[in-house]
Amino acid sequence: MPIIDEKFIEELKSKNNIVDVVSRYCNLQRKGSSNYWACCPLPGHTEKTPSFTVNEPGQFYHCFGCGKGGDVIKFIQEVESVDFMDAVRILAERVKMPIPEIDTKSEEEAQKARNKKERLFALMRETALFYAKNLPKADDMLEYLARRGVDEVAVRKFGMGASLDYYSLPNHLKSLGYSESEMLDAGVCQKGNKGVYDFQAQRLIVPIINSMGKVIAFGGRILEDKGFGKYKNTSETVLFNKKNTLFNVNNLKKIRQETDLDYVIMVEGYMDVISLFMAGFTNVVASMGTSLTLSQAKLLKRYTGKVLVSYDGDGAGQKATLRSLDIFENEGFEVKVVTLPDGLDPDDVIKKHGKETYANLLSQAVPLIDFKLKVLENGKDLDDTADKRKYLSECLALIKTVKSEFLKEELLHKVSNRTGISYQSLKRDLESGNITVQTEKPQVVVENKVVKMDGLSVAERTVLWAYLNGKDYTKDKDLSLIYFSDKTREKIAEHVLFEDGDIKSKLFTVLEDDDVVELDAVLSAGDVIPNKEQEKRYFNDCYKVVYKSNLEKDLKNLSELYKAEFDVNEKNKLALMIAQKTKELSKI
């Protein structure tokens, strides 16, 4: 940690009264002559009875619940999840105090990086303002917003805008003194044959703002069906990592500073957030798509310990909900699921049935375990003996994981009522321990998503992971000589073969939403390599598995063609190809 003059630190703390600073994050209530009390605002600690106290004469805080305490700098470190120097900067900026220069090389380098980030933040702000000024000129986008019921208040609240063409944004930024490299670093532009162009060209724009109130990225929606994804986010940059970001967290933070949050609603997309916000449900965030991450859950933990997951009512939404439930549960959240009518998202419910209906759905949200029981019934006919047995087996396996004996009994009664099997019989089976669950294929959790696993899938993902990470040993193998059994993996391989630069970041924008789960599995494949010291050998083995699989498929197809062919010459050609493939396979 850089050394800063102690006199500066003392002056900084004297100008930042801890009561004034803390009151921005919670409602302090004075009790006695010098102490203030509130429910703890620190990340990871939620409570209903105030145990967090601030002592004004001593300028310190202490929470009797979580045990944390310290001075005003320590408080900012905890509540904003930043290091000492960033906390000092936040407090110095608050009282307009310049930070003294630190004569160390490492600090100079760090300062250069901070200066670069600040300049990129300024560029992002100018870009957001540019888009916002464009919106009144975009009749088709104004018509779309009106059709979706998005009013002017919401447009201003969320800073919505429009990209009208490909080149007016970079030209505008150049006029402000920004370089093309800065535009590329910020992710607002890409490089093409005619120079840099607007990455979100001709899209409706929604800025993505971090918890510090700074624009870090943009979400764009195309209005016409052009054969590719409707929504597109800024590629990952030094400012933006979608796995660490929640949409609307900036507004959630403001709400948290004014009042305690009983819960937060988690939805899938920008429009769901905006629709709910307009309907009065302001304590809402989106997980930047259906794939909630551990980092996003930890970020949300700063503001609440209870979450209502309100994903879409379709099959994909329910699968995303299950993944999110497990992450939230592991992070200690009280989590409930809002069950929406099949095929509807929160925005649909508000528009078709009104905010009162949605409020009623929130009040009927069910706990995690109840939702999982319900999902186990999906796709099963309980009048069918095989389906019923499978359902019972899966329910008992789930109930066995519950620690509370009272809850176990309650859940067994629910299953009994649903299936007609007596409570006593179910209890005996549960206590016997002889519970087996049928599974189709082995599964593994990769980046909090359940992904089907088999030997070939593991091998194909490992091969792609090595190429995406530029491993030296991949130069000994030719990626163009193999093909992949999965369409998403084949798409990834094409980008590796025909594109340069940071392909990993680009893939999140060029692939469809349905491809993201598989992409995450590929990017995580290196985590399961059994022995890092033998990584090259493991890669070679995986490449061999894929190549062998290719040969076996080729032989099967050639054999079928051979059987169906009646022309003697063509049959001879096929026989020669079969012999060559067979020879290659024998070498492996």
N, C-alpha and C positions, 0 to 999 in steps of 0.2 A: 504494500500500500504506500503511495507517495506520501512524503512527509510535508505537512503544511504547518506554517507558523501557528503556534498555540494561541497567540494574541488574536489572529484572524478567527480561529475557531470559537474563542470565547466571545468575540464581538458578534459573530454570526449567530450564536445561540442566544445572546442577549437581545438581539433584534427580532428573533423568532420566538415570541412567547409561546410556550408549549400548549397553553390552553387555546390560543387562537389557531395554531396549526392543527391540533387534534380535532377541534370542533368542525373542521372541514370534512372529517371522515365519519363522525358520529354525533349524536345529540348528547352533549355533556349537560348534566344537571348538577347544579351547585348544592352541596350538602355541607353545612358548617362554614367556617370562615375561609378555609383555604383549599378544600378538596372538591373535586368534581368527579361524578360517576357516570358510567354508561355501559351498555352492552359492548363487549370487546369487538373492536373493528379489525383486529389483526387476522390475516389469512389463516385458514384452517381451524378457526375457533368460532363457533356460533353458540349463543346462549340466550335465554329468555330473561334471566335474572341478572342485573348488572353486577359485574365483579371487577370491572376495569376502572381504575381510579387515576386521576391526574392531580398532582400536588403542585399548585402554582408557586408558592414561595421557594420550594426546592427545585422546581423546573424538571420534574421527573414523572414517569408514569409507571404503573405496575398493574398487572392483571392477576388476580388471585385465582382465576380459573385455569389459565394456560401457563402461568408462572413467568411470563415474559415481562421485561421492564427495562428502563434506561432513560436517556435524555432525548431531546427532540430529534437529534440526528439518528439515533438508534430507532426511533419511532418511524421515521421516514424510510429507513432501510427495510424495516419489517413490513410496513403497510404497502409500500410500492414495490417490494421485492427487488431492491437495487443494492449495489455495493456502497461502501462508505463515500467514495468520491462522487458518485451520482447523487447520493443523498445530499451531500454538501452543495452540489450544483443546483439541485432543486430549491434548497433553502436560500441559497445566495441569489438566485433569480427572483425568488419571491420578494426579497427586500432590496433588490437592485444593488447587490454588493459584488464588485468585480473580484474574481478569484486570483490571488497572487500567482505569478509564474513559478513553476517548479523546475529547477535546473537539473533535470535528469533526462538522459536520452530516451529511456522507456516512456517517460511521461510526454516527451515531445512527439514520439510516434503515436502514442495514444491520443494526444491532442489533435494530430493531423487526421486521425481516423474519425474523431468526434467532429472536427470541422467539416470533413467530407459528408458525414451523416447529416449535419445541420444544413448543409447546402442542398442535399438531396431532399430533406424535409421541406425546405423552402420551395424547391422545384415542384414537389408534389402539391403543395398548397396553391401555387400559381396554376398548376394543371387543373386542380379542382375548381378554382375560380373561373378558369377559361371554359371548362365544360358547363358550369352553371350558367354563364352568360350566353352560351349557345342554345340552351333549352328553349327559350321563347321563340327561336327561329325554326325549331324542329316540329312542324305541324303533325307529322305522323306519330312522333313520340308523345306529344301533348295529347293527341287523340287516344293513344294507348293508355296513358296514365288516367285520363278521364274515364275510359272504359273500365279500368281496374278500380276506380273509385279513389284514386290517390289525389288528395287536394293540395292546394298551394302551401298550406301549413306543413304538411308532411314532406313536400318537395324541399322546402327550406330547412326543415328539421334534420333531414338526412343528406342535405347538400347535393341533391340529384342534379344531373346534367346530361349533356348530349355531345357525342362526337359526330360532326357533320361530314367529315371527309378524312382522307389519309394524310394530308400534308399541312393543314392549317395549324395543328398543334405544334409540331416541331418548328415551324416558321415563327410562331408566336414565342416559343421558348428561346429560340435563337435571338430574337429581338430583345429579350430580357438579359442576354449575356450568358445563357447556359450552352454548354458544348454538347455535341452529339454523344460523346462518351458518357456524359452525365445523364442524358436522357435514357441511354441504354442501361446504365447502372441502376437507375430508378425504376426501370421496367415499363416506362410509359411509351417507349418507342422500340421498334425493331428495325434491323437493317435489311434493305432490299436492294434490287438492281438500280433503283433511282434514288438511293440514299435512304435515310431513316424515315420511317412512317409511323403514324399513330397505331399503337398496338390494339387499341379498342375501336378502331375506325368504324364509323357508322353504327354505333351502338348507343343504347340508353345507358347512362353511367350512374353507378352508385359508389361513392367513396367508401373505402374501408378505413376506419379510424381506430387507433389504438387507445389504451386506457389513459394515456397522457394527452389525449385530444389531438393527436397529430395524424394527418393522412399518410398512410403507409402503402396503400394499393388501391386498385379500382376493380369493381365488378362491372362487367358489361353484358347487356342483353341485346341480342339481335332480334329484330321484330319479324323479319321474313324467314321462312323456312328455306335455308340454303344448303341443306344436306349435312350440316355439322352442328355441334352443340349450341344451344341457345345462349348459355351462360359461359362466360370466360373471365377468369381472374388474372390479375397481373402475375407474371412469373415470379418465382421466389427471388428476392433481392436481399441486400444487406439490411433493408428496412422491413421486409415482409417475409414471414414464414407462415403459411396458412395453417400449419399444424399447431402453431402457438397463438392463434388469433381467434377471437370471437366477434362476430358482427354485432354492433350496437353496445359493446362493452363500455364505450365512452359515455353513453347516456345512462347505462346501468350504474356506473361509478358515481355520476352526479346524484342519482336517486339515493344511492347508498350513503352519500354524505349528508343527505337531508333527513333520512329516516331509516329505520331497520327494515330489512327485506325478509318477509316470512318465507318466500320462495322465489325462484326464478323459473320462467318457462323456457324450455329449450326447443327450438324449432329447426327446420332444415334450411330454409332459404331466406334471402333478403326480403322478398315480397311478403312472406309470412310475417316477418318482424314488422314491416311497415304497416301491414293491414291490422295486426294486433295492436300496435302502438296507436294507430288512429282510433281504434275502438276503445282505448283506455287501458289496455293491458301493456303498460310501459315496462314492466320488469321482465323483458323478453330478450333473448339472444339467439343467434343462429350459429351453427357449428361449421360454417363454410362448406356446406354439403352434408351428406348423410353420415360421413365417417368421423365420428367424434374421436379425438385423441386424448391421451393421458395429459398432455400439456394443457389442452383446453379445459379439462376437468380441474386441474390444479389452479388455473387462472380463475375459473368460476368460484372456486373455494374461497377466494378473497372476499366474496360478496355475500355468500349464503351457504348454508349447510343443507338446504333442501331444494330439490329440483323436480319440476314436473315436465317429463319428456312428452312432447306433443308432435311427434313425427306424423307423416302422412298415413292414411288409413289403408294403404295398399300393402301387398306382400313385401315389397322392398322396404317400405317404411317400417314394418314390424321387425324385419331382420336387423335394420339399422338400430331400432329401439333396443333390441336384445343386446347388441354389442355395447351400446351406450350404458345400459343398465349395469352390466358387469363392471365397466370402468368406474362408474359413479359409486357402486357398492364398495369396490376395493378402496376408493378414496374416502370412505366414511360418510357419504351423503345419505340423507334420508331421501329416497327416490320413489316417485310414483309415476304411473303411466296414464296419460290421457287417451282414452280410446275414442277414436274418430270414426264416423261412418265410412264404410269401405269405399275407397276411391277418392275420398275428399281430403284436402289439406286444410290447415287452420284458416287460410285465406278464403277457401270455398265455404267453410262453415259460417264465417262471419257474414259473407255476402249473401248466401242463400237462406240462412236461418237466423241471422242476427247475433249480436254480441251476448244477449241473454242466454241463448242456447250454448254458446261456447263457455260462458261462465258456469253454466250448469254441468258441462262436461268436465271442467276443471274440478268442480266440487266432488265429482264422482270418480276422480282418478284413483286407480287401484295400486296397492303396493307391488313391489317387484315380484315377489313370489307368486302372487295371484295372477299377475300377467303372464308369467312363465307357464303356469298351469294351463292358462287359456290357450297359449300358443301351441302347447303340446297337442291340443285337440285338432289344430288346423290340418285339414287334408285327411282326417280319419273319419271313418263311419263306425260309430260305436255299436251299431247293430251287427257289424261284421266281426266275427270271432277273432280273426287275426289282428285286425286294427285295434280291437278292444284290449287284447292281451298286450300289444305293444304300448298302447296308451297307459295302461295300468303299470307296466314295468317302468316306463319313463317317469310317471308321476311319483312312484315310490322312490326311485333313485333321486329325484329332485327333493322330495320331502325329507329324505334321510340326511341331506346336507343342512337342514334347519336345526339350530341349537336349542330353541325354546320348545319344551315338551308341550306346553299349552298350544303353541302355534301348530305343532305337528298334529295334535289331536283335531284342531279346527280344520286343517287341510285334509286330513283323512276323511272327516265327515263330508267335506265338499266333494271329494272323489267318490265316496260311497253314494251320495245322492245323485251324482252324475251318471254313474255306471250301474247302480243297483246291486253292487257287491257289498256285503255287510261290512260295517266298520270293524267288527272283531276279526274278520278274515284278513282285511287289509293290514290291521295292526300286527297280526301274527306274522304275515309275510315281511313286514317292515322290520320286525324284531329278529326274524330268523337270519337276516343278512343275505339270504339267497335271492338277490335281485340282479337280474341281467338285463342289459339294455341293448337292443339290436341297433347296430350302426351300419351305414352303407359303406363308408370308407373311413380310414383314419383321418382325423382333423387336427389342425394346429391353429393357434391364435397368432397371427402375424399383424403387428401394428393394430391390435385390438379388434381384428376382423377374423372371423372363422373361415379358414381356407382349407379346401379339400387337399389331401396330400397323398401322393403315391410316388414310387421310385422315379418314374419318368418326369413327373412335375418338378420334383426336387432337383433333378439333374438339369432340366431346361432352365429353371430359375437361377441356379448357381452359375451356369454358363453365361447367361445374360448379365447377372450381377457383376461378374468379373470384367466383362467388356465395358459395362457402364462406368465402372470404377477405374478403368484404364490400367488394369493389372498388366505388368510386363510379360508375364507368362502367356498371355493371350496371343502374343505375336507369333507363337509357334503353331497356332491353330487358325484355320480359315473359317470364319463365321458363315461365309457364303456357301460353304459346302454342306451345311445342315439346315433343316427346316424344323418347325416347332408344331406340336400337336394342339396348341391353344392359339386362337386368333389374336388375342392381345399380345402374347409373347412374339408372334410373328410380326405384328406391327412394331413392337419395340426393336426387334432385330433389324427391321428395315431402316429405322431411324439411326441405329448404331452404324449400319453399313454406309448410309448415304448422306449423313450429316456430320458437321463438326461442331466444336464448342461444347457448352454445358448442356448436354442432351438430357440429363436427369431433370433439370428444372423445366426444360421445354416440354417434356413428355406430359407433365401435369396439365398443360394448356392445350396440346394438340390431340390428346386422347379423349375419348368420350367418357362421360360420368361412369358408365357401366364397366369401363376398363380400369378404374382407379383401384379397386380392391386387388386385382391381379398385379397391377403396377407396384403397389405397396408390398405385395408378397415377393416380387422380384427384388425390390430395393432392400428387403430385409433378409434375403437368402443367405447373405454372408454371416448372419448372426448364428446360424445353426451349423456352420462348418465345424466338424468335431475336433480338429486339431489344426490350429493356425500355423504351426511349424511345417505342416505338410499340406499347406493350402494349394500349392501348385499341383501336387499329385492328386489331390481331391478334385481339382478342376479338370485335370486330364481324364480322370475316371468318369466324371460327369459328362464330359464331351464325348467320351467313348460310348456311354450309355445312350446318349441322344443319337449318335451316328449309327449305332447298332439298331436302334429302334427304326430309324429312317430306312436302313437296308431291309429290315424285315417287312416293313410296310410296302416298300418298293417291290420286293419279291412276291408278296401276296398279290399286289395289283398286276404285276407282269404275268403271274401264273393264271390269273383270271382272264387276262387278255389273250394269253396263249390258248387256253381252252376254247375261247369264243371265236378264235381266228380260223378261217378256212383256206385263206391264200397261203400257198406253200412258202413263197419267198418271205412274206411277212412273218410267217410262223418261225422260219429259220432265224430271222433277225431277232425276234423275241427270245428264241432259245439261246442265242448268243448273249443277249443282255442278261438273261437269267443266270447263265454260267458265270459271267463277269461279277454279278452281284453276289452270287453264292461264294465265289472265290474271295471277294472282299470280306464277306461275313465270316468265313472260316479263319481269316487272319486275326480277326478280333476275338 
